[in-house]
Amino acid sequence: MKRDQTVRLISTVALVTLLAKLLGIVRESLQARAFGTQVAADLYTTANNNTIYLFTTVAYALCVAAVPILAPRLQRSREEGLRAAGNLITITVGVSVLVAAGWIAATFTPWVDALWAGTAAETEQLASYIRLMALALPVIVLTYLLVGLFQSMDHFHLQGSMSIPYNVFLILFLALFAQRLGVNGYVAAVAGAWLLQLATTAPYAVRERCRLPLVFDLRADYVRTFFKTAAVTVLTTSIFLFCYLQDSGMAAALTDSPVSAFYYADKLFTPLTTTLIYSITTVLFPKFTQEYATGSRQSYLRYIWGTLRSTLLLILPISAVLAVFGTPIVRVLFEGGNFTAESSASTGAIFSIYALSMAGFCALDILSRAYYTMERTLAPLLVNAAVLVCNWGLNQLLGSRLGGPGLALGTTISITLGGLVLAVLLLRRTGGVRVLPLVKSLAATLVTGGALWWVTDLVLTGDESKLMLVVKCGGLGVAAAGVYALLMLLTRQEDFLALLRRLRGEKNDNSADG
């Protein structure tokens, strides 16, 4: 794949994904206005965390694990590839039905009492939410396996676009029926809306004329590899989710930190972070394989380092801006109705701290995939497991002292350290790895972020309307981008100068074509 084609494809996938994520933020904004951060919202959050959110994470790991199995078989023989896809789908959907049944049965045990320290009536309400949401598991698994199949056929846009009808449906529900049907109705809508995500795969099935055979073959040579890769991928691709689940679980024991504050902070952080990172890795993951197969190990690792450095060129300043503007962003998007100024303050503080973990999140994702390409999973598995252990320990230390922000800080520190350790493990014996450009990016980010925080503290009074808040923060954000770019030019940061040369060359090419 040529570089220009790769950039255009990444841009297109990013735009589609961004649209879906923006719709998701609109959905969360309406949900915040309808349900706020009260007990009913906390019950929904706890049920969602332990069903839909967790199931989606596992199903995405199945999707990632399926691609390297299906892609080469489809290239060799379409019949062989579709047979393998049919076998994996039959096995995993069957397993998911059993897991869903077990999940529902568990709601009649003391397990639910461990999830919620409230009244008996609240606990029973939580159990009813979990039962309903658990029914969506087979649909979620089937949807993501079909996404993996069509990604193996080079349909990269599906993963980003499939949540668009899902979000539109829930936006309409919240706008029209939330007040009448309440949280109970919304739980049913969330579970049922997964059928719309499944329906988005139908046009691709028609276009590719896919007729999946009904196969059940546990002895197939790829089945063990599939589940082994999926088990590792669950942890390594979803490390922030598991840290967030630890945070929100511990927040339930704190009197001054509502669980739903973590929920809304996560619903802002995850879309903003994954839109760029996953758009890049979705397209470049096959490129990793090509680089590893055609070059030396040293050249491959230098390529991975260059990819990470270029991505951090964008991620670092975005992280700083989001950290400074955390509470204003939450106020503009969520405040209103049952989502009060107090809700904005608690959610904004957590989101701001989470935003500082974006660079570590990026490093863990890209470097883990680099290990997968080399068919080495132990290092990312151990590092990500260590991140969880570190997060638990820091939560115990900081949560009791700093409350909700302390829990978020524990996650940020743990993920950042994890990304740093994984980079050292992968690149420690690689020649030609230049750290100075990254140091320049980090220094420019620190100066820009510090200046932005100081100016923001002077400019924002706290009494602005939402429109004025958007105007002020937007102007300050543009100014911060200019300062960051100027600092990169003054320090002659190599990645930034290379980006400018590519943009200038592309512009000249377009002019010549015209």
C-alpha positions as CSV (number, residue, x, y, z in Angstrom):
1,M,0.0,0.0,0.0
2,K,1.5,3.3,-1.0
3,R,2.1,6.0,1.6
4,D,-0.4,8.5,0.0
5,Q,-3.0,5.7,-0.2
6,T,-2.4,4.8,3.4
7,V,-2.7,8.3,4.6
8,R,-6.0,8.8,2.7
9,L,-7.4,5.5,4.0
10,I,-6.4,6.4,7.6
11,S,-8.1,9.8,7.1
12,T,-11.3,8.3,5.8
13,V,-11.5,5.7,8.5
14,A,-10.7,8.4,11.1
15,L,-13.5,10.7,9.7
16,V,-16.1,7.8,9.8
17,T,-15.0,6.8,13.2
18,L,-15.1,10.4,14.4
19,L,-18.7,10.8,13.2
20,A,-19.7,7.7,15.1
21,K,-17.8,8.9,18.2
22,L,-19.4,12.4,18.0
23,L,-22.8,10.8,17.8
24,G,-21.9,8.8,20.9
25,I,-20.9,12.0,22.7
26,V,-24.3,13.5,21.8
27,R,-26.0,10.3,23.1
28,E,-24.1,10.6,26.4
29,S,-24.9,14.3,26.7
30,L,-28.6,13.6,26.4
31,Q,-28.3,10.7,28.8
32,A,-26.5,13.0,31.3
33,R,-29.3,15.5,31.0
34,A,-32.0,12.9,31.4
35,F,-30.5,10.8,34.3
36,G,-27.7,12.9,35.8
37,T,-25.4,11.3,38.4
38,Q,-28.1,10.1,40.7
39,V,-28.6,6.5,42.1
40,A,-30.6,5.4,39.0
41,A,-27.8,6.5,36.7
42,D,-25.3,4.7,38.9
43,L,-27.3,1.5,38.7
44,Y,-27.3,1.7,34.9
45,T,-23.6,2.5,34.9
46,T,-22.8,-0.5,37.1
47,A,-25.0,-2.8,35.0
48,N,-23.5,-1.5,31.7
49,N,-19.9,-1.9,33.0
50,N,-20.5,-5.5,33.9
51,T,-22.4,-6.5,30.7
52,I,-22.4,-4.5,27.5
53,Y,-19.0,-2.8,28.1
54,L,-17.3,-6.0,29.1
55,F,-18.8,-8.1,26.4
56,T,-17.9,-5.5,23.7
57,T,-14.3,-5.6,24.9
58,V,-14.1,-9.4,24.6
59,A,-15.9,-9.4,21.2
60,Y,-13.5,-6.8,19.9
61,A,-10.6,-9.1,21.0
62,L,-12.3,-11.9,19.0
63,C,-12.4,-9.6,16.0
64,V,-8.7,-8.8,16.2
65,A,-7.8,-12.5,16.7
66,A,-9.9,-13.5,13.7
67,V,-8.2,-11.2,11.1
68,P,-4.8,-13.0,11.0
69,I,-6.6,-16.3,10.7
70,L,-9.1,-15.4,8.1
71,A,-7.1,-13.1,5.8
72,P,-4.5,-15.6,4.6
73,R,-7.1,-18.3,4.1
74,L,-9.3,-16.0,2.1
75,Q,-6.3,-15.1,-0.1
76,R,-5.5,-18.8,-0.7
77,S,-9.1,-19.8,-1.3
78,R,-12.4,-18.0,-0.7
79,E,-14.1,-21.3,0.2
80,E,-11.4,-22.1,2.8
81,G,-11.7,-18.6,4.3
82,L,-15.5,-18.7,4.5
83,R,-15.5,-22.2,6.0
84,A,-13.0,-21.0,8.7
85,A,-15.2,-17.9,9.4
86,G,-18.3,-20.1,9.7
87,N,-16.6,-22.4,12.1
88,L,-15.3,-19.6,14.3
89,I,-18.7,-18.0,14.3
90,T,-20.6,-21.2,15.2
91,I,-18.2,-22.0,18.1
92,T,-18.0,-18.5,19.6
93,V,-21.7,-17.7,19.3
94,G,-22.5,-21.0,20.9
95,V,-20.1,-20.3,23.8
96,S,-21.6,-16.8,24.1
97,V,-25.1,-18.2,24.6
98,L,-23.8,-20.4,27.4
99,V,-21.9,-17.4,29.0
100,A,-25.1,-15.2,28.8
101,A,-27.1,-17.9,30.5
102,G,-24.5,-18.2,33.2
103,W,-24.4,-14.4,33.6
104,I,-28.1,-14.3,34.1
105,A,-28.0,-17.2,36.6
106,A,-25.3,-15.3,38.6
107,T,-27.7,-12.4,39.2
108,F,-29.7,-14.7,41.6
109,T,-26.5,-15.2,43.7
110,P,-24.7,-12.9,46.2
111,W,-22.5,-11.8,43.3
112,V,-24.8,-8.8,42.7
113,D,-24.6,-7.8,46.3
114,A,-20.8,-7.4,45.8
115,L,-21.4,-5.0,43.0
116,W,-23.6,-2.6,44.8
117,A,-23.6,-1.4,48.5
118,G,-27.2,-0.1,48.5
119,T,-30.6,-1.1,49.5
120,A,-32.2,-4.4,48.7
121,A,-34.5,-2.8,46.2
122,E,-31.6,-1.1,44.5
123,T,-29.7,-4.3,44.3
124,E,-32.7,-6.1,42.7
125,Q,-33.1,-3.3,40.2
126,L,-29.4,-3.7,39.3
127,A,-29.9,-7.4,38.8
128,S,-32.8,-6.9,36.5
129,Y,-30.7,-4.5,34.4
130,I,-27.9,-7.0,34.2
131,R,-30.3,-9.8,33.1
132,L,-31.7,-7.7,30.3
133,M,-28.3,-6.5,29.0
134,A,-26.8,-10.0,29.1
135,L,-29.2,-11.1,26.4
136,A,-27.3,-8.9,23.9
137,L,-24.0,-10.9,24.3
138,P,-24.6,-13.4,21.4
139,V,-25.5,-10.5,19.1
140,I,-22.4,-8.5,20.1
141,V,-20.1,-11.5,19.5
142,L,-21.7,-12.3,16.1
143,T,-21.4,-8.6,15.0
144,Y,-17.7,-8.3,15.8
145,L,-16.8,-11.6,14.2
146,L,-18.5,-10.5,11.0
147,V,-16.5,-7.2,11.3
148,G,-13.3,-9.3,11.5
149,L,-14.4,-11.3,8.4
150,F,-15.0,-8.1,6.3
151,Q,-11.9,-6.4,7.6
152,S,-10.0,-9.5,6.2
153,M,-11.6,-8.5,2.9
154,D,-10.2,-5.0,3.2
155,H,-13.5,-3.3,4.3
156,F,-11.9,-1.1,7.0
157,H,-14.8,1.4,7.4
158,L,-17.3,-1.0,8.9
159,Q,-15.9,-1.0,12.4
160,G,-16.1,2.8,12.6
161,S,-19.5,3.1,10.9
162,M,-21.5,0.3,12.5
163,S,-22.3,2.3,15.7
164,I,-23.8,5.2,13.7
165,P,-27.3,3.7,13.5
166,Y,-27.0,2.5,17.1
167,N,-26.2,6.0,18.3
168,V,-28.9,7.6,16.2
169,F,-31.5,5.2,17.6
170,L,-30.5,5.9,21.2
171,I,-30.4,9.7,20.6
172,L,-33.9,9.6,19.3
173,F,-35.0,7.4,22.3
174,L,-33.5,9.9,24.8
175,A,-35.0,12.9,23.0
176,L,-38.5,11.4,22.7
177,F,-39.0,8.8,25.4
178,A,-36.4,9.2,28.2
179,Q,-38.7,11.2,30.5
180,R,-41.6,8.8,30.0
181,L,-39.8,5.5,30.2
182,G,-36.9,6.4,32.4
183,V,-33.8,4.3,33.0
184,N,-35.7,1.0,32.7
185,G,-36.7,1.8,29.2
186,Y,-33.3,3.0,28.3
187,V,-31.7,-0.3,29.5
188,A,-34.0,-2.2,27.1
189,A,-33.2,0.2,24.3
190,V,-29.4,-0.2,24.8
191,A,-29.7,-4.0,24.7
192,G,-32.0,-4.0,21.7
193,A,-30.0,-1.4,19.7
194,W,-27.2,-4.0,19.1
195,L,-29.4,-5.5,16.5
196,L,-28.9,-2.3,14.5
197,Q,-25.1,-2.8,14.7
198,L,-25.5,-6.3,13.5
199,A,-27.7,-5.1,10.6
200,T,-24.9,-2.8,9.3
201,T,-22.9,-5.9,8.3
202,A,-25.7,-7.0,5.9
203,P,-24.7,-4.8,2.9
204,Y,-21.2,-6.1,3.1
205,A,-22.4,-9.7,3.1
206,V,-24.5,-8.9,0.0
207,R,-21.7,-7.1,-1.7
208,E,-19.2,-10.0,-1.1
209,R,-21.9,-12.6,-1.7
210,C,-21.0,-14.3,1.6
211,R,-22.8,-17.5,2.4
212,L,-21.2,-18.8,5.6
213,P,-21.4,-22.6,6.0
214,L,-22.6,-24.0,9.3
215,V,-19.5,-25.7,10.6
216,F,-18.6,-27.0,14.1
217,D,-15.0,-28.3,14.1
218,L,-13.1,-27.8,17.4
219,R,-10.1,-29.8,16.0
220,A,-9.4,-27.3,13.2
221,D,-5.7,-26.2,13.5
222,Y,-6.6,-22.5,13.9
223,V,-9.2,-22.8,16.7
224,R,-6.6,-23.0,19.5
225,T,-4.6,-20.1,18.1
226,F,-7.8,-18.0,17.8
227,F,-8.8,-18.4,21.4
228,K,-5.2,-18.0,22.7
229,T,-4.7,-14.8,20.7
230,A,-8.2,-13.5,21.8
231,A,-7.4,-14.2,25.5
232,V,-4.2,-12.1,25.3
233,T,-5.8,-9.4,23.2
234,V,-8.6,-8.9,25.7
235,L,-6.1,-7.6,28.1
236,T,-3.7,-5.8,25.9
237,T,-6.2,-3.9,23.7
238,S,-8.5,-3.0,26.6
239,I,-6.2,-2.0,29.4
240,F,-7.9,1.3,30.0
241,L,-11.3,-0.4,30.2
242,F,-10.1,-2.7,33.0
243,C,-8.4,0.2,34.8
244,Y,-11.7,2.2,34.5
245,L,-13.6,-0.8,35.8
246,Q,-11.3,-0.9,38.8
247,D,-11.7,2.8,39.3
248,S,-15.5,2.8,39.1
249,G,-15.7,-0.3,41.3
250,M,-13.7,1.4,44.0
251,A,-15.6,4.7,43.5
252,A,-18.7,2.9,44.6
253,A,-17.2,2.6,48.1
254,L,-16.4,6.4,48.3
255,T,-19.1,8.7,49.6
256,D,-17.9,11.7,47.6
257,S,-17.4,10.2,44.2
258,P,-20.4,9.0,42.2
259,V,-19.8,6.1,39.9
260,S,-21.6,7.9,37.0
261,A,-18.9,10.6,37.1
262,F,-16.4,8.0,36.0
263,Y,-18.9,6.7,33.5
264,Y,-19.2,10.1,31.7
265,A,-15.5,10.8,32.0
266,D,-14.8,7.5,30.3
267,K,-17.4,8.1,27.6
268,L,-15.5,11.3,26.7
269,F,-12.0,10.0,27.1
270,T,-12.3,6.7,25.2
271,P,-13.9,8.0,22.0
272,L,-11.5,10.9,21.7
273,T,-8.5,8.7,22.3
274,T,-9.4,5.7,20.2
275,T,-10.6,7.7,17.1
276,L,-7.1,8.6,16.0
277,I,-5.2,5.7,17.5
278,Y,-7.5,2.9,16.3
279,S,-7.9,4.5,12.9
280,I,-4.1,4.4,12.5
281,T,-3.6,0.9,13.8
282,T,-6.6,-0.6,11.8
283,V,-5.0,0.5,8.6
284,L,-1.3,0.0,9.5
285,F,-1.6,-3.4,11.3
286,P,-1.3,-5.3,8.0
287,K,1.6,-2.9,7.1
288,F,3.4,-4.1,10.3
289,T,3.3,-7.6,8.9
290,Q,4.7,-6.5,5.6
291,E,7.5,-4.5,7.2
292,Y,8.4,-7.4,9.4
293,A,8.4,-9.9,6.6
294,T,10.4,-7.9,4.1
295,G,13.1,-6.2,6.2
296,S,15.4,-7.0,9.1
297,R,14.2,-7.0,12.7
298,Q,16.2,-3.8,13.3
299,S,14.6,-2.0,10.5
300,Y,11.1,-3.2,11.5
301,L,11.6,-1.9,15.1
302,R,12.8,1.4,13.8
303,Y,9.7,1.6,11.7
304,I,7.5,0.9,14.7
305,W,9.4,3.6,16.7
306,G,8.9,6.1,13.9
307,T,5.1,5.3,13.8
308,L,4.8,5.7,17.5
309,R,6.8,9.0,17.5
310,S,4.7,10.4,14.7
311,T,1.5,9.5,16.4
312,L,2.6,11.0,19.7
313,L,3.4,14.2,17.8
314,L,-0.4,14.7,17.6
315,I,-1.4,12.9,20.8
316,L,0.7,14.9,23.3
317,P,-0.7,18.4,22.6
318,I,-4.2,17.0,22.3
319,S,-3.7,15.4,25.7
320,A,-2.6,18.7,27.2
321,V,-5.5,20.7,25.8
322,L,-8.1,18.2,27.0
323,A,-6.5,18.1,30.5
324,V,-6.8,21.9,30.8
325,F,-10.3,22.2,29.3
326,G,-11.7,19.1,31.1
327,T,-14.4,20.7,33.2
328,P,-15.4,23.3,30.5
329,I,-15.8,20.4,28.0
330,V,-18.0,18.5,30.4
331,R,-20.0,21.5,31.2
332,V,-20.8,22.3,27.6
333,L,-21.6,18.8,26.6
334,F,-23.4,17.4,29.7
335,E,-24.6,20.1,32.1
336,G,-28.3,20.7,32.2
337,G,-31.4,19.0,33.6
338,N,-30.3,16.5,36.3
339,F,-26.6,17.0,35.4
340,T,-25.7,19.8,37.8
341,A,-22.7,22.1,38.1
342,E,-21.5,19.8,40.9
343,S,-21.7,16.9,38.5
344,S,-19.7,18.8,35.9
345,A,-17.0,19.6,38.5
346,S,-16.6,15.9,39.6
347,T,-16.7,14.5,36.1
348,G,-14.4,17.2,34.7
349,A,-11.7,16.6,37.3
350,I,-11.6,12.9,36.5
351,F,-11.7,13.4,32.7
352,S,-8.8,15.9,33.0
353,I,-6.6,13.4,34.8
354,Y,-7.6,10.6,32.4
355,A,-6.6,12.8,29.5
356,L,-3.0,12.8,30.7
357,S,-2.8,9.0,30.0
358,M,-3.3,9.3,26.3
359,A,0.4,9.0,25.4
360,G,0.7,5.9,27.5
361,F,-2.5,4.4,26.0
362,C,-1.1,5.1,22.5
363,A,2.2,3.5,23.3
364,L,0.6,0.3,24.8
365,D,-1.7,-0.1,21.8
366,I,0.9,0.4,19.0
367,L,3.7,-1.5,20.7
368,S,1.4,-4.5,21.6
369,R,0.4,-4.8,18.0
370,A,4.1,-4.7,17.0
371,Y,4.7,-7.7,19.3
372,Y,1.7,-9.5,17.8
373,T,3.2,-9.2,14.3
374,M,6.3,-11.0,15.6
375,E,4.0,-13.6,17.1
376,R,5.2,-12.7,20.6
377,T,2.5,-12.1,23.2
378,L,4.2,-12.7,26.5
379,A,5.8,-9.2,26.9
380,P,2.6,-7.2,26.3
381,L,0.6,-9.7,28.4
382,L,2.9,-9.3,31.4
383,V,3.3,-5.5,31.1
384,N,-0.5,-5.0,30.8
385,A,-1.1,-7.3,33.8
386,A,1.5,-5.3,35.7
387,V,-0.4,-2.1,34.8
388,L,-3.6,-3.6,36.4
389,V,-1.7,-4.6,39.6
390,C,-0.1,-1.2,39.7
391,N,-3.4,0.6,39.2
392,W,-5.0,-1.5,42.0
393,G,-2.2,-0.6,44.4
394,L,-2.2,3.1,43.5
395,N,-6.0,3.2,43.8
396,Q,-5.7,1.8,47.4
397,L,-3.1,4.5,48.2
398,L,-4.6,7.5,46.4
399,G,-8.3,6.8,46.5
400,S,-8.7,7.1,50.2
401,R,-6.7,10.3,50.2
402,L,-7.8,12.2,47.1
403,G,-11.2,10.5,46.3
404,G,-12.3,10.1,42.7
405,P,-9.4,12.2,41.2
406,G,-7.0,10.0,43.1
407,L,-8.4,6.9,41.5
408,A,-8.1,8.5,38.0
409,L,-4.5,9.6,38.8
410,G,-3.6,6.0,39.7
411,T,-4.8,4.9,36.2
412,T,-2.9,7.7,34.5
413,I,0.4,6.8,36.3
414,S,-0.1,3.1,35.7
415,I,-0.8,3.3,32.0
416,T,2.0,5.8,31.3
417,L,4.5,3.6,33.1
418,G,3.2,0.6,31.2
419,G,3.8,2.3,27.8
420,L,7.3,3.3,28.9
421,V,8.3,-0.2,30.1
422,L,6.9,-1.8,26.9
423,A,8.9,0.6,24.7
424,V,12.1,-0.2,26.6
425,L,11.5,-3.9,26.4
426,L,10.9,-3.8,22.6
427,L,13.6,-1.3,21.6
428,R,16.3,-1.7,24.1
429,R,18.8,-3.4,21.7
430,T,17.7,-1.6,18.5
431,G,20.2,0.6,16.9
432,G,19.3,3.9,15.3
433,V,16.4,4.7,17.6
434,R,16.5,8.5,18.2
435,V,14.8,9.7,21.4
436,L,15.6,13.4,21.0
437,P,12.6,14.2,18.7
438,L,10.2,12.7,21.2
439,V,11.9,14.8,24.0
440,K,11.3,17.9,21.9
441,S,7.6,17.0,21.4
442,L,7.3,16.4,25.2
443,A,9.0,19.7,26.1
444,A,6.9,21.7,23.6
445,T,3.8,20.0,25.1
446,L,4.7,20.9,28.7
447,V,5.4,24.5,27.8
448,T,2.2,24.9,25.8
449,G,0.1,23.1,28.4
450,G,1.5,25.2,31.2
451,A,1.0,28.4,29.4
452,L,-2.6,27.4,28.4
453,W,-3.4,26.5,32.0
454,W,-2.1,29.8,33.3
455,V,-4.0,31.9,30.6
456,T,-7.2,29.8,31.1
457,D,-7.2,30.5,34.8
458,L,-7.1,34.2,34.0
459,V,-9.6,34.3,31.2
460,L,-12.4,32.0,32.5
461,T,-14.5,33.4,35.2
462,G,-16.8,30.5,35.8
463,D,-19.9,32.6,34.9
464,E,-19.7,32.2,31.1
465,S,-22.7,30.9,29.1
466,K,-22.0,27.7,27.2
467,L,-21.7,29.6,23.9
468,M,-19.1,32.0,25.4
469,L,-17.3,29.1,27.0
470,V,-17.0,27.5,23.5
471,V,-15.8,30.8,22.0
472,K,-13.1,31.4,24.8
473,C,-11.9,27.8,24.9
474,G,-11.9,27.5,21.1
475,G,-9.8,30.7,20.8
476,L,-7.4,29.6,23.5
477,G,-7.1,26.1,21.9
478,V,-6.2,27.6,18.5
479,A,-3.6,29.8,20.1
480,A,-2.2,26.8,21.9
481,A,-1.9,24.9,18.7
482,G,0.0,27.9,17.2
483,V,2.4,28.0,20.1
484,Y,3.0,24.3,19.9
485,A,3.7,24.5,16.2
486,L,6.1,27.4,16.7
487,L,8.0,25.6,19.4
488,M,8.4,22.6,17.1
489,L,9.7,24.8,14.3
490,L,12.1,26.6,16.7
491,T,13.5,23.3,18.0
492,R,13.5,21.8,14.5
493,Q,11.6,18.7,15.5
494,E,12.3,16.2,12.8
495,D,8.9,14.5,12.6
496,F,7.1,17.9,12.5
497,L,9.3,19.2,9.7
498,A,8.8,15.9,7.8
499,L,5.1,16.3,8.1
500,L,5.3,19.8,6.7
501,R,7.3,18.7,3.8
502,R,4.8,15.9,3.0
503,L,1.9,18.4,3.2
504,R,3.8,20.9,1.0
505,G,4.7,18.2,-1.5
506,E,1.1,17.0,-1.6
507,K,-0.2,20.5,-2.2
508,N,2.3,21.0,-5.0
509,D,1.3,17.7,-6.6
510,N,-2.4,18.8,-6.4
511,S,-1.5,22.1,-8.0
512,A,0.4,20.4,-10.8
513,D,-2.5,18.0,-11.4
514,G,-4.8,21.0,-11.7
